[in-house]
Amino acid sequence: MREHIEALETLTAGMASRLPEAEYEELEQFVREREEIILSIRRGLQTNPEAASLYAERVQQVLRQDEAIMECMEALRSEAAGQLQKVDTARTQRGAYDKAYTPDSLFFDKRK
């Protein structure tokens, strides 16, 4: 259990230190690794529930660092949403000017 808590602290502190220049791929990897560690901690708590009180302060320190990480993730999400909106707008505008007909088509008029 202690090893998992230490791994979580190390992983979180490492990401918090790289946060200003972290790319979304790094954050994605961070979330995956963190999920594995948290699942291991939960399994450990099921077998040893009294361990929760032993590590409560350390977990609170990790949670305090999470706020900054979540803000960075939210900023990246907003940036991506803005870029997707621009692409969608450009696609819509381009669609208005694209030819909606076949250039080799012919029209015949009938005389009455």
Contacts in CASP RR format, 6 or more apart in sequence:
PFRMAT RR
TARGET T0000
AUTHOR 0000-0000-0000
METHOD contacts of the structure
MODEL  1
MREHIEALETLTAGMASRLPEAEYEELEQFVREREEIILSIRRGLQTNPE
AASLYAERVQQVLRQDEAIMECMEALRSEAAGQLQKVDTARTQRGAYDKA
YTPDSLFFDKRK
1 41 0 8 1.000
1 44 0 8 1.000
1 45 0 8 1.000
1 48 0 8 1.000
1 51 0 8 1.000
1 55 0 8 1.000
2 55 0 8 1.000
4 37 0 8 1.000
4 40 0 8 1.000
4 41 0 8 1.000
4 44 0 8 1.000
5 41 0 8 1.000
5 55 0 8 1.000
5 58 0 8 1.000
5 59 0 8 1.000
7 37 0 8 1.000
8 34 0 8 1.000
8 37 0 8 1.000
8 38 0 8 1.000
8 41 0 8 1.000
8 59 0 8 1.000
8 62 0 8 1.000
9 58 0 8 1.000
9 61 0 8 1.000
9 62 0 8 1.000
11 30 0 8 1.000
11 33 0 8 1.000
11 34 0 8 1.000
11 37 0 8 1.000
12 34 0 8 1.000
12 62 0 8 1.000
12 65 0 8 1.000
12 66 0 8 1.000
12 69 0 8 1.000
13 65 0 8 1.000
15 22 0 8 1.000
15 26 0 8 1.000
15 27 0 8 1.000
15 30 0 8 1.000
15 69 0 8 1.000
16 65 0 8 1.000
16 68 0 8 1.000
16 69 0 8 1.000
18 26 0 8 1.000
19 68 0 8 1.000
19 69 0 8 1.000
19 72 0 8 1.000
22 72 0 8 1.000
24 76 0 8 1.000
24 80 0 8 1.000
27 69 0 8 1.000
27 72 0 8 1.000
27 73 0 8 1.000
27 76 0 8 1.000
30 69 0 8 1.000
44 51 0 8 1.000
45 51 0 8 1.000
45 52 0 8 1.000
END
